[in-house]
Amino acid sequence: MTKAARPIRIAIPGHLQTLAGVSGEVVVEVPGETTIRAALDALEARHPVLRGTIRDHGTKQRRAFVRFFVCNEDWSHDAQERHLPDPIVDGSEAFVVLGAMSGG
């Protein structure tokens, strides 16, 4: 039995909102397992212009200066197969994609 698609809220940085032609959070339908990878795949499928901005085109690995936050925790180095927790799946929290700051 296949799981129904789940709407997942994804907060993306302002410059990616501009690129995708959206404002605020993006809601994507995630079919099957609700993992980091599935959420990002759904985001890139809905907004193809974002392909390669958050993850590398070929390897699908997170770009170095991009961070993922789930329920106020940094999940940037977690496996993309990690399942998103209930607050993300039920829509009470957003999966947050941020551009990291560097410099001194």
N, C-alpha and C positions, 0 to 999 in steps of 0.2 A: 504494500500500500504506500503510495507516494504522499508525502506531506504537502499540505496546501501551501501556496505562496504566502509569505508573511510580509506586511509592510514594515520596512525598517527606515527610521529617520537617520539621515547622515548629515552632519554639519561639516561643511567644507569652507576653507579660507575664502576671503573676499575675492582674491584674484582668480580663483578657480570658479567661483560663482559667476564672475564676469565672463570668463571663457565659455562656460556652459550656458550662459544666458538665463541664469536663475537668480533669485534673491532669497536669502535665508537658507533654511534646511531643504534638503532634497529627500523625498520619500521614494524608495524603490521597493519593488516586489521581489522578495528573495525566495525562489522556489527551493524545495528540499531542505537540506540542513542549513541552519542559520549560523554560518561560520564567518570569520573575517573575510576569507577568500570569496565566499558566495556573495557577501554584501558588496565587496569591491567589484566583483564581476558584474553584478546587477547595476551598479552605478555606472561602470564603463559601457555597459550595453545600452543603457538609457541615454547616456551622454558620451558618445564615442569620442568627442573632442578631448575628453579627459584621459583617454588612453595614453600611457606614457608619462603622465604628470605626477601620479601618485605612486605608481609601480613601473618598473622597467618593462618595455614592450615585450622583450623576449623571455626574460626569466620570471617576470611577474613578482619580483622581489621589491619590497618597499624602497623608495628612493631615500637616500641618506638623510636629507633634511626634512623628511616628513615624519610625523609622529601620529600614532593612533591612541586615542583615549576612550576607555570604556568605563562608565560609572566612576569617573574621576581617577581612574588608574591608568598608568602608562602601559599599554599593551604593544608597544612598537616592536619589541623584540620577540614577541610570542609567535608561535607557529600560526600561519594563516588558516590552518585547519581547526584552530581553537573555536569552540562554540561560543556564541555570544550569550550573555546571561539574560535571564528573564526580563529585567527592566528595559533592555534593548529590544528584545523580541516582542514584548507587550506594548511597546511604544511610549512608555513613561520616561525613557531616557534616549538620547541620541548617541549614535556612534560618531565620535568626533575625529576628524582628520585635520591636523594642524601643520603649518609650516614651521619648522624649528628656527629659532633665532640663534645667531652666532656672532662672534665679534668681541671686541673688548673696549 
